Amino acid sequence: MIVNEDYYLVMVNCTQCNASGPVRVDKGKTRDHALSQECPTCGVKGYLSLMDEEVKSE
């Protein structure tokens, strides 16, 4: 997971346009908060699902 001071990135998949990519989630909020964001590719809300793959830092 990429960590920044204000947010972190969660990988999501969009069932509307079938693209996947990272969305920003504000620090202090859960990964599920990413599901209410717009798709980074098509800009439609409500179609995002969390990717199973968790990004781990060594």
All heavy atoms as TSV, in Angstrom:
chain	resi	resn	atom	element	x	y	z
A	1	MET	N	N	0.844	-1.183	0.000
A	1	MET	CA	C	0.000	0.000	0.000
A	1	MET	C	C	0.887	1.243	0.000
A	1	MET	O	O	1.847	1.309	0.731
A	1	MET	CB	C	-0.891	-0.027	1.243
A	1	MET	CG	C	-2.115	0.819	1.114
A	1	MET	SD	S	-3.235	0.573	2.489
A	1	MET	CE	C	-3.945	-0.988	2.067
A	2	ILE	N	N	0.551	2.170	-0.850
A	2	ILE	CA	C	1.325	3.398	-0.934
A	2	ILE	C	C	0.793	4.369	0.114
A	2	ILE	O	O	-0.398	4.653	0.155
A	2	ILE	CB	C	1.213	4.014	-2.335
A	2	ILE	CG1	C	1.733	3.003	-3.366
A	2	ILE	CG2	C	1.983	5.316	-2.406
A	2	ILE	CD1	C	1.413	3.383	-4.784
A	3	VAL	N	N	1.677	4.845	0.964
A	3	VAL	CA	C	1.233	5.694	2.064
A	3	VAL	C	C	1.669	7.138	1.820
A	3	VAL	O	O	2.781	7.405	1.415
A	3	VAL	CB	C	1.807	5.182	3.403
A	3	VAL	CG1	C	1.391	6.092	4.541
A	3	VAL	CG2	C	1.340	3.762	3.664
A	4	ASN	N	N	0.743	8.040	2.040
A	4	ASN	CA	C	1.001	9.468	1.946
A	4	ASN	C	C	0.546	10.067	3.268
A	4	ASN	O	O	-0.049	9.383	4.080
A	4	ASN	CB	C	0.192	10.045	0.773
A	4	ASN	CG	C	0.505	11.502	0.520
A	4	ASN	OD1	O	0.145	12.367	1.322
A	4	ASN	ND2	N	1.160	11.788	-0.574
A	5	GLU	N	N	0.806	11.336	3.477
A	5	GLU	CA	C	0.413	11.952	4.738
A	5	GLU	C	C	-1.100	12.055	4.887
A	5	GLU	O	O	-1.631	11.942	5.975
A	5	GLU	CB	C	1.043	13.345	4.847
A	5	GLU	CG	C	2.550	13.280	4.955
A	5	GLU	CD	C	3.174	14.663	4.865
A	5	GLU	OE1	O	2.455	15.661	5.010
A	5	GLU	OE2	O	4.391	14.739	4.646
A	6	ASP	N	N	-1.818	12.276	3.789
A	6	ASP	CA	C	-3.247	12.551	3.863
A	6	ASP	C	C	-4.136	11.408	3.385
A	6	ASP	O	O	-5.310	11.360	3.701
A	6	ASP	CB	C	-3.581	13.788	3.033
A	6	ASP	CG	C	-2.795	15.001	3.491
A	6	ASP	OD1	O	-2.593	15.144	4.711
A	6	ASP	OD2	O	-2.367	15.789	2.634
A	7	TYR	N	N	-3.595	10.511	2.592
A	7	TYR	CA	C	-4.415	9.456	2.009
A	7	TYR	C	C	-3.566	8.237	1.687
A	7	TYR	O	O	-2.352	8.286	1.715
A	7	TYR	CB	C	-5.105	9.957	0.727
A	7	TYR	CG	C	-4.130	10.315	-0.366
A	7	TYR	CD1	C	-3.695	9.357	-1.278
A	7	TYR	CD2	C	-3.636	11.604	-0.480
A	7	TYR	CE1	C	-2.793	9.677	-2.275
A	7	TYR	CE2	C	-2.734	11.943	-1.469
A	7	TYR	CZ	C	-2.319	10.968	-2.371
A	7	TYR	OH	O	-1.420	11.287	-3.344
A	8	TYR	N	N	-4.252	7.143	1.375
A	8	TYR	CA	C	-3.566	5.975	0.840
A	8	TYR	C	C	-4.348	5.474	-0.367
A	8	TYR	O	O	-5.479	5.892	-0.592
A	8	TYR	CB	C	-3.383	4.888	1.904
A	8	TYR	CG	C	-4.658	4.327	2.495
A	8	TYR	CD1	C	-5.195	3.143	2.010
A	8	TYR	CD2	C	-5.311	4.960	3.544
A	8	TYR	CE1	C	-6.357	2.608	2.555
A	8	TYR	CE2	C	-6.468	4.444	4.091
A	8	TYR	CZ	C	-6.991	3.258	3.589
A	8	TYR	OH	O	-8.136	2.734	4.132
A	9	LEU	N	N	-3.720	4.631	-1.169
A	9	LEU	CA	C	-4.347	4.167	-2.404
A	9	LEU	C	C	-4.875	2.754	-2.237
A	9	LEU	O	O	-4.216	1.901	-1.662
A	9	LEU	CB	C	-3.336	4.211	-3.560
A	9	LEU	CG	C	-2.820	5.594	-3.917
A	9	LEU	CD1	C	-1.774	5.501	-5.015
A	9	LEU	CD2	C	-3.950	6.504	-4.352
A	10	VAL	N	N	-6.084	2.527	-2.758
A	10	VAL	CA	C	-6.704	1.206	-2.731
A	10	VAL	C	C	-6.970	0.796	-4.174
A	10	VAL	O	O	-7.516	1.577	-4.957
A	10	VAL	CB	C	-8.030	1.249	-1.941
A	10	VAL	CG1	C	-8.733	-0.097	-1.997
A	10	VAL	CG2	C	-7.776	1.658	-0.504
A	11	MET	N	N	-6.571	-0.413	-4.543
A	11	MET	CA	C	-6.821	-0.901	-5.888
A	11	MET	C	C	-8.266	-1.378	-5.996
A	11	MET	O	O	-8.726	-2.173	-5.190
A	11	MET	CB	C	-5.873	-2.058	-6.222
A	11	MET	CG	C	-4.429	-1.625	-6.393
A	11	MET	SD	S	-4.181	-0.420	-7.709
A	11	MET	CE	C	-4.474	-1.442	-9.159
A	12	VAL	N	N	-8.967	-0.867	-7.018
A	12	VAL	CA	C	-10.357	-1.248	-7.233
A	12	VAL	C	C	-10.554	-1.688	-8.681
A	12	VAL	O	O	-9.737	-1.403	-9.550
A	12	VAL	CB	C	-11.320	-0.076	-6.931
A	12	VAL	CG1	C	-11.304	0.267	-5.450
A	12	VAL	CG2	C	-10.975	1.141	-7.765
A	13	ASN	N	N	-11.650	-2.389	-8.914
A	13	ASN	CA	C	-12.039	-2.805	-10.247
A	13	ASN	C	C	-13.417	-2.235	-10.516
A	13	ASN	O	O	-14.288	-2.278	-9.645
A	13	ASN	CB	C	-12.070	-4.340	-10.321
A	13	ASN	CG	C	-12.357	-4.812	-11.731
A	13	ASN	OD1	O	-11.634	-4.506	-12.649
A	13	ASN	ND2	N	-13.433	-5.557	-11.886
A	14	CYS	N	N	-13.634	-1.683	-11.717
A	14	CYS	CA	C	-14.926	-1.099	-12.072
A	14	CYS	C	C	-15.712	-2.088	-12.924
A	14	CYS	O	O	-15.222	-2.530	-13.966
A	14	CYS	CB	C	-14.713	0.200	-12.842
A	14	CYS	SG	S	-16.263	0.965	-13.376
A	15	THR	N	N	-16.916	-2.439	-12.473
A	15	THR	CA	C	-17.727	-3.376	-13.243
A	15	THR	C	C	-18.456	-2.693	-14.395
A	15	THR	O	O	-19.046	-3.355	-15.235
A	15	THR	CB	C	-18.757	-4.084	-12.335
A	15	THR	OG1	O	-19.539	-3.100	-11.680
A	15	THR	CG2	C	-18.054	-4.934	-11.291
A	16	GLN	N	N	-18.403	-1.361	-14.444
A	16	GLN	CA	C	-19.038	-0.618	-15.542
A	16	GLN	C	C	-18.144	-0.632	-16.788
A	16	GLN	O	O	-18.584	-0.997	-17.861
A	16	GLN	CB	C	-19.309	0.821	-15.095
A	16	GLN	CG	C	-19.902	1.711	-16.150
A	16	GLN	CD	C	-21.378	1.435	-16.393
A	16	GLN	OE1	O	-21.988	0.630	-15.716
A	16	GLN	NE2	N	-21.939	2.110	-17.373
A	17	CYS	N	N	-16.871	-0.266	-16.631
A	17	CYS	CA	C	-15.969	-0.195	-17.792
A	17	CYS	C	C	-14.898	-1.277	-17.752
A	17	CYS	O	O	-14.064	-1.358	-18.646
A	17	CYS	CB	C	-15.320	1.190	-17.882
A	17	CYS	SG	S	-14.125	1.546	-16.572
A	18	ASN	N	N	-14.896	-2.108	-16.701
A	18	ASN	CA	C	-13.983	-3.240	-16.562
A	18	ASN	C	C	-12.523	-2.835	-16.399
A	18	ASN	O	O	-11.626	-3.626	-16.663
A	18	ASN	CB	C	-14.145	-4.222	-17.730
A	18	ASN	CG	C	-13.781	-5.634	-17.307
A	18	ASN	OD1	O	-13.871	-5.989	-16.142
A	18	ASN	ND2	N	-13.357	-6.434	-18.257
A	19	ALA	N	N	-12.290	-1.599	-15.997
A	19	ALA	CA	C	-10.917	-1.154	-15.750
A	19	ALA	C	C	-10.588	-1.337	-14.278
A	19	ALA	O	O	-11.470	-1.449	-13.437
A	19	ALA	CB	C	-10.767	0.311	-16.138
A	20	SER	N	N	-9.301	-1.378	-13.983
A	20	SER	CA	C	-8.897	-1.403	-12.583
A	20	SER	C	C	-7.833	-0.351	-12.365
A	20	SER	O	O	-7.103	0.019	-13.280
A	20	SER	CB	C	-8.367	-2.784	-12.194
A	20	SER	OG	O	-7.283	-3.134	-13.016
A	21	GLY	N	N	-7.769	0.136	-11.135
A	21	GLY	CA	C	-6.794	1.163	-10.834
A	21	GLY	C	C	-6.927	1.601	-9.396
A	21	GLY	O	O	-7.799	1.131	-8.663
A	22	PRO	N	N	-6.048	2.496	-8.972
A	22	PRO	CA	C	-6.070	2.956	-7.590
A	22	PRO	C	C	-7.016	4.140	-7.389
A	22	PRO	O	O	-7.172	4.970	-8.273
A	22	PRO	CB	C	-4.626	3.393	-7.352
A	22	PRO	CG	C	-4.163	3.864	-8.699
A	22	PRO	CD	C	-4.902	3.024	-9.719
A	23	VAL	N	N	-7.670	4.170	-6.237
A	23	VAL	CA	C	-8.408	5.359	-5.831
A	23	VAL	C	C	-7.885	5.805	-4.478
A	23	VAL	O	O	-7.392	4.990	-3.697
A	23	VAL	CB	C	-9.939	5.124	-5.758
A	23	VAL	CG1	C	-10.516	4.874	-7.130
A	23	VAL	CG2	C	-10.278	3.997	-4.822
A	24	ARG	N	N	-7.991	7.093	-4.208
A	24	ARG	CA	C	-7.508	7.639	-2.945
A	24	ARG	C	C	-8.540	7.438	-1.848
A	24	ARG	O	O	-9.728	7.645	-2.066
A	24	ARG	CB	C	-7.256	9.133	-3.081
A	24	ARG	CG	C	-6.066	9.471	-3.922
A	24	ARG	CD	C	-5.866	10.967	-3.935
A	24	ARG	NE	N	-4.754	11.332	-4.779
A	24	ARG	CZ	C	-4.299	12.560	-4.890
A	24	ARG	NH1	N	-4.859	13.537	-4.224
A	24	ARG	NH2	N	-3.276	12.819	-5.667
A	25	VAL	N	N	-8.062	7.052	-0.690
A	25	VAL	CA	C	-8.912	6.975	0.495
A	25	VAL	C	C	-8.242	7.819	1.571
A	25	VAL	O	O	-7.050	7.670	1.828
A	25	VAL	CB	C	-9.075	5.520	0.982
A	25	VAL	CG1	C	-9.864	5.477	2.280
A	25	VAL	CG2	C	-9.762	4.674	-0.080
A	26	ASP	N	N	-9.005	8.727	2.152
A	26	ASP	CA	C	-8.454	9.595	3.188
A	26	ASP	C	C	-7.983	8.782	4.373
A	26	ASP	O	O	-8.595	7.774	4.731
A	26	ASP	CB	C	-9.496	10.615	3.656
A	26	ASP	CG	C	-9.828	11.622	2.562
A	26	ASP	OD1	O	-8.982	11.853	1.688
A	26	ASP	OD2	O	-10.949	12.163	2.598
A	27	LYS	N	N	-6.889	9.211	4.973
A	27	LYS	CA	C	-6.378	8.534	6.164
A	27	LYS	C	C	-7.452	8.484	7.238
A	27	LYS	O	O	-8.210	9.418	7.408
A	27	LYS	CB	C	-5.167	9.296	6.710
A	27	LYS	CG	C	-3.848	8.781	6.211
A	27	LYS	CD	C	-2.917	8.584	7.384
A	27	LYS	CE	C	-1.534	8.120	7.071
A	27	LYS	NZ	N	-1.206	7.577	5.834
A	28	GLY	N	N	-7.543	7.369	7.939
A	28	GLY	CA	C	-8.537	7.228	8.987
A	28	GLY	C	C	-9.829	6.583	8.508
A	28	GLY	O	O	-10.669	6.222	9.304
A	29	LYS	N	N	-9.994	6.437	7.198
A	29	LYS	CA	C	-11.169	5.773	6.656
A	29	LYS	C	C	-10.778	4.367	6.221
A	29	LYS	O	O	-9.625	4.084	5.941
A	29	LYS	CB	C	-11.736	6.557	5.472
A	29	LYS	CG	C	-12.237	7.918	5.901
A	29	LYS	CD	C	-13.013	8.598	4.818
A	29	LYS	CE	C	-13.584	9.912	5.338
A	29	LYS	NZ	N	-14.184	10.706	4.292
A	30	THR	N	N	-11.771	3.487	6.134
A	30	THR	CA	C	-11.487	2.091	5.792
A	30	THR	C	C	-11.346	1.912	4.287
A	30	THR	O	O	-11.715	2.795	3.506
A	30	THR	CB	C	-12.615	1.175	6.290
A	30	THR	OG1	O	-13.813	1.529	5.593
A	30	THR	CG2	C	-12.820	1.318	7.779
A	31	ARG	N	N	-10.847	0.752	3.887
A	31	ARG	CA	C	-10.714	0.436	2.459
A	31	ARG	C	C	-12.073	0.455	1.782
A	31	ARG	O	O	-12.183	0.766	0.600
A	31	ARG	CB	C	-10.089	-0.958	2.277
A	31	ARG	CG	C	-8.643	-1.033	2.732
A	31	ARG	CD	C	-8.086	-2.436	2.543
A	31	ARG	NE	N	-7.835	-2.694	1.137
A	31	ARG	CZ	C	-8.200	-3.804	0.490
A	31	ARG	NH1	N	-8.808	-4.761	1.125
A	31	ARG	NH2	N	-7.936	-3.967	-0.786
A	32	ASP	N	N	-13.136	0.116	2.527
A	32	ASP	CA	C	-14.472	0.088	1.935
A	32	ASP	C	C	-14.921	1.465	1.462
A	32	ASP	O	O	-15.804	1.568	0.607
A	32	ASP	CB	C	-15.482	-0.457	2.944
A	32	ASP	CG	C	-15.263	-1.937	3.214
A	32	ASP	OD1	O	-14.673	-2.612	2.352
A	32	ASP	OD2	O	-15.672	-2.401	4.286
A	33	HIS	N	N	-14.323	2.520	2.005
A	33	HIS	CA	C	-14.664	3.876	1.583
A	33	HIS	C	C	-14.354	4.072	0.098
A	33	HIS	O	O	-14.979	4.893	-0.572
A	33	HIS	CB	C	-13.904	4.898	2.429
A	33	HIS	CG	C	-14.223	6.319	2.081
A	33	HIS	ND1	N	-15.439	6.895	2.374
A	33	HIS	CD2	C	-13.504	7.262	1.428
A	33	HIS	CE1	C	-15.445	8.140	1.922
A	33	HIS	NE2	N	-14.293	8.383	1.350
A	34	ALA	N	N	-13.405	3.300	-0.432
A	34	ALA	CA	C	-13.041	3.413	-1.846
A	34	ALA	C	C	-14.213	3.062	-2.753
A	34	ALA	O	O	-14.307	3.556	-3.877
A	34	ALA	CB	C	-11.851	2.498	-2.156
A	35	LEU	N	N	-15.135	2.228	-2.273
A	35	LEU	CA	C	-16.249	1.787	-3.098
A	35	LEU	C	C	-17.224	2.907	-3.434
A	35	LEU	O	O	-17.957	2.821	-4.410
A	35	LEU	CB	C	-16.996	0.639	-2.403
A	35	LEU	CG	C	-16.135	-0.588	-2.109
A	35	LEU	CD1	C	-16.959	-1.646	-1.406
A	35	LEU	CD2	C	-15.504	-1.147	-3.375
A	36	SER	N	N	-17.224	3.972	-2.638
A	36	SER	CA	C	-18.150	5.076	-2.893
A	36	SER	C	C	-17.541	6.138	-3.800
A	36	SER	O	O	-18.179	7.134	-4.110
A	36	SER	CB	C	-18.585	5.708	-1.569
A	36	SER	OG	O	-17.463	6.269	-0.921
A	37	GLN	N	N	-16.310	5.925	-4.229
A	37	GLN	CA	C	-15.637	6.903	-5.084
A	37	GLN	C	C	-15.973	6.668	-6.555
A	37	GLN	O	O	-16.526	5.647	-6.927
A	37	GLN	CB	C	-14.118	6.774	-4.892
A	37	GLN	CG	C	-13.720	6.835	-3.443
A	37	GLN	CD	C	-12.813	7.998	-3.157
A	37	GLN	OE1	O	-12.762	8.958	-3.907
A	37	GLN	NE2	N	-12.107	7.916	-2.060
A	38	GLU	N	N	-15.597	7.630	-7.391
A	38	GLU	CA	C	-15.783	7.484	-8.834
A	38	GLU	C	C	-14.700	6.581	-9.403
A	38	GLU	O	O	-13.582	6.549	-8.911
A	38	GLU	CB	C	-15.686	8.847	-9.519
A	38	GLU	CG	C	-16.777	9.803	-9.143
A	38	GLU	CD	C	-16.590	11.153	-9.805
A	38	GLU	OE1	O	-15.536	11.378	-10.437
A	38	GLU	OE2	O	-17.493	11.981	-9.675
A	39	CYS	N	N	-15.048	5.893	-10.474
A	39	CYS	CA	C	-14.052	5.083	-11.184
A	39	CYS	C	C	-12.981	6.015	-11.749
A	39	CYS	O	O	-13.303	7.022	-12.368
A	39	CYS	CB	C	-14.724	4.324	-12.315
A	39	CYS	SG	S	-13.552	3.524	-13.432
A	40	PRO	N	N	-11.694	5.679	-11.548
A	40	PRO	CA	C	-10.627	6.547	-12.075
A	40	PRO	C	C	-10.574	6.562	-13.606
A	40	PRO	O	O	-9.993	7.459	-14.193
A	40	PRO	CB	C	-9.343	5.946	-11.489
A	40	PRO	CG	C	-9.707	4.573	-11.036
A	40	PRO	CD	C	-11.174	4.564	-10.760
A	41	THR	N	N	-11.202	5.589	-14.263
A	41	THR	CA	C	-11.174	5.517	-15.719
A	41	THR	C	C	-12.412	6.133	-16.364
A	41	THR	O	O	-12.310	7.025	-17.197
A	41	THR	CB	C	-11.030	4.051	-16.186
A	41	THR	OG1	O	-9.854	3.504	-15.600
A	41	THR	CG2	C	-10.909	3.963	-17.699
A	42	CYS	N	N	-13.609	5.666	-15.963
A	42	CYS	CA	C	-14.827	6.148	-16.633
A	42	CYS	C	C	-15.582	7.200	-15.844
A	42	CYS	O	O	-16.503	7.816	-16.362
A	42	CYS	CB	C	-15.743	4.974	-16.980
A	42	CYS	SG	S	-16.533	4.173	-15.557
A	43	GLY	N	N	-15.224	7.395	-14.564
A	43	GLY	CA	C	-15.826	8.464	-13.775
A	43	GLY	C	C	-17.217	8.171	-13.234
A	43	GLY	O	O	-17.871	9.063	-12.719
A	44	VAL	N	N	-17.685	6.920	-13.359
A	44	VAL	CA	C	-19.010	6.566	-12.871
A	44	VAL	C	C	-18.908	6.061	-11.434
A	44	VAL	O	O	-18.004	5.311	-11.098
A	44	VAL	CB	C	-19.646	5.482	-13.773
A	44	VAL	CG1	C	-21.009	5.066	-13.245
A	44	VAL	CG2	C	-19.768	5.997	-15.199
A	45	LYS	N	N	-19.850	6.494	-10.588
A	45	LYS	CA	C	-19.860	6.045	-9.192
A	45	LYS	C	C	-20.734	4.815	-9.032
A	45	LYS	O	O	-21.692	4.631	-9.775
A	45	LYS	CB	C	-20.431	7.140	-8.285
A	45	LYS	CG	C	-19.438	8.205	-7.928
A	45	LYS	CD	C	-20.022	9.121	-6.865
A	45	LYS	CE	C	-18.994	10.141	-6.443
A	45	LYS	NZ	N	-19.477	11.030	-5.411
A	46	GLY	N	N	-20.412	3.999	-8.030
A	46	GLY	CA	C	-21.301	2.908	-7.656
A	46	GLY	C	C	-20.988	1.565	-8.284
A	46	GLY	O	O	-21.712	0.604	-8.069
A	47	TYR	N	N	-19.937	1.484	-9.088
A	47	TYR	CA	C	-19.615	0.218	-9.742
A	47	TYR	C	C	-18.282	-0.367	-9.292
A	47	TYR	O	O	-17.814	-1.346	-9.866
A	47	TYR	CB	C	-19.589	0.394	-11.265
A	47	TYR	CG	C	-20.957	0.617	-11.852
A	47	TYR	CD1	C	-21.422	1.903	-12.084
A	47	TYR	CD2	C	-21.787	-0.462	-12.150
A	47	TYR	CE1	C	-22.681	2.119	-12.610
A	47	TYR	CE2	C	-23.044	-0.260	-12.672
A	47	TYR	CZ	C	-23.487	1.036	-12.904
A	47	TYR	OH	O	-24.737	1.238	-13.423
A	48	LEU	N	N	-17.655	0.230	-8.293
A	48	LEU	CA	C	-16.336	-0.230	-7.891
A	48	LEU	C	C	-16.408	-1.415	-6.944
A	48	LEU	O	O	-17.309	-1.521	-6.123
A	48	LEU	CB	C	-15.564	0.910	-7.211
A	48	LEU	CG	C	-15.283	2.133	-8.094
A	48	LEU	CD1	C	-14.484	3.151	-7.309
A	48	LEU	CD2	C	-14.546	1.744	-9.354
A	49	SER	N	N	-15.443	-2.323	-7.090
A	49	SER	CA	C	-15.290	-3.423	-6.139
A	49	SER	C	C	-13.814	-3.505	-5.767
A	49	SER	O	O	-12.942	-3.168	-6.575
A	49	SER	CB	C	-15.774	-4.738	-6.743
A	49	SER	OG	O	-15.047	-5.045	-7.900
A	50	LEU	N	N	-13.539	-3.934	-4.559
A	50	LEU	CA	C	-12.155	-4.024	-4.102
A	50	LEU	C	C	-11.449	-5.170	-4.797
A	50	LEU	O	O	-12.027	-6.239	-4.995
A	50	LEU	CB	C	-12.108	-4.250	-2.581
A	50	LEU	CG	C	-12.619	-3.100	-1.710
A	50	LEU	CD1	C	-12.646	-3.533	-0.252
A	50	LEU	CD2	C	-11.757	-1.875	-1.871
A	51	MET	N	N	-10.203	-4.941	-5.160
A	51	MET	CA	C	-9.399	-6.017	-5.729
A	51	MET	C	C	-8.980	-6.930	-4.576
A	51	MET	O	O	-8.712	-6.457	-3.481
A	51	MET	CB	C	-8.146	-5.450	-6.409
A	51	MET	CG	C	-8.433	-4.404	-7.450
A	51	MET	SD	S	-8.734	-5.041	-9.074
A	51	MET	CE	C	-7.133	-5.609	-9.549
A	52	ASP	N	N	-8.930	-8.223	-4.839
A	52	ASP	CA	C	-8.568	-9.183	-3.803
A	52	ASP	C	C	-7.126	-9.005	-3.351
A	52	ASP	O	O	-6.776	-9.238	-2.209
A	52	ASP	CB	C	-8.747	-10.623	-4.305
A	52	ASP	CG	C	-10.212	-10.946	-4.500
A	52	ASP	OD1	O	-11.055	-10.274	-3.877
A	52	ASP	OD2	O	-10.507	-11.857	-5.280
A	53	GLU	N	N	-6.304	-8.595	-4.281
A	53	GLU	CA	C	-4.877	-8.505	-4.046
A	53	GLU	C	C	-4.545	-7.328	-3.141
A	53	GLU	O	O	-4.816	-6.187	-3.472
A	53	GLU	CB	C	-4.198	-8.321	-5.405
A	53	GLU	CG	C	-2.741	-8.534	-5.432
A	53	GLU	CD	C	-2.223	-8.388	-6.843
A	53	GLU	OE1	O	-2.690	-9.118	-7.732
A	53	GLU	OE2	O	-1.378	-7.514	-7.065
A	54	GLU	N	N	-3.995	-7.613	-2.012
A	54	GLU	CA	C	-3.569	-6.564	-1.075
A	54	GLU	C	C	-2.115	-6.245	-1.382
A	54	GLU	O	O	-1.286	-7.135	-1.491
A	54	GLU	CB	C	-3.700	-7.080	0.364
A	54	GLU	CG	C	-3.373	-6.045	1.414
A	54	GLU	CD	C	-4.490	-5.012	1.584
A	54	GLU	OE1	O	-5.653	-5.373	1.509
A	54	GLU	OE2	O	-4.148	-3.838	1.775
A	55	VAL	N	N	-1.804	-4.980	-1.538
A	55	VAL	CA	C	-0.420	-4.581	-1.801
A	55	VAL	C	C	0.325	-4.570	-0.472
A	55	VAL	O	O	-0.074	-3.882	0.461
A	55	VAL	CB	C	-0.367	-3.208	-2.468
A	55	VAL	CG1	C	1.071	-2.806	-2.740
A	55	VAL	CG2	C	-1.180	-3.196	-3.748
A	56	LYS	N	N	1.371	-5.344	-0.396
A	56	LYS	CA	C	2.128	-5.431	0.861
A	56	LYS	C	C	3.468	-4.754	0.706
A	56	LYS	O	O	4.131	-4.885	-0.307
A	56	LYS	CB	C	2.346	-6.904	1.232
A	56	LYS	CG	C	1.030	-7.620	1.509
A	56	LYS	CD	C	1.279	-8.854	2.341
A	56	LYS	CE	C	0.023	-9.317	2.999
A	56	LYS	NZ	N	-0.826	-10.156	2.257
A	57	SER	N	N	3.863	-4.050	1.739
A	57	SER	CA	C	5.192	-3.456	1.737
A	57	SER	C	C	6.124	-4.354	2.557
A	57	SER	O	O	5.740	-4.863	3.591
A	57	SER	CB	C	5.156	-2.041	2.302
A	57	SER	OG	O	4.537	-2.040	3.554
A	58	GLU	N	N	7.298	-4.533	2.049
A	58	GLU	CA	C	8.266	-5.439	2.690
A	58	GLU	C	C	8.846	-4.800	3.941
A	58	GLU	O	O	9.212	-3.671	3.936
A	58	GLU	CB	C	9.402	-5.736	1.732
A	58	GLU	CG	C	8.910	-6.238	0.392
A	58	GLU	CD	C	8.720	-7.744	0.380
A	58	GLU	OE1	O	9.537	-8.458	0.965
A	58	GLU	OE2	O	7.732	-8.204	-0.203
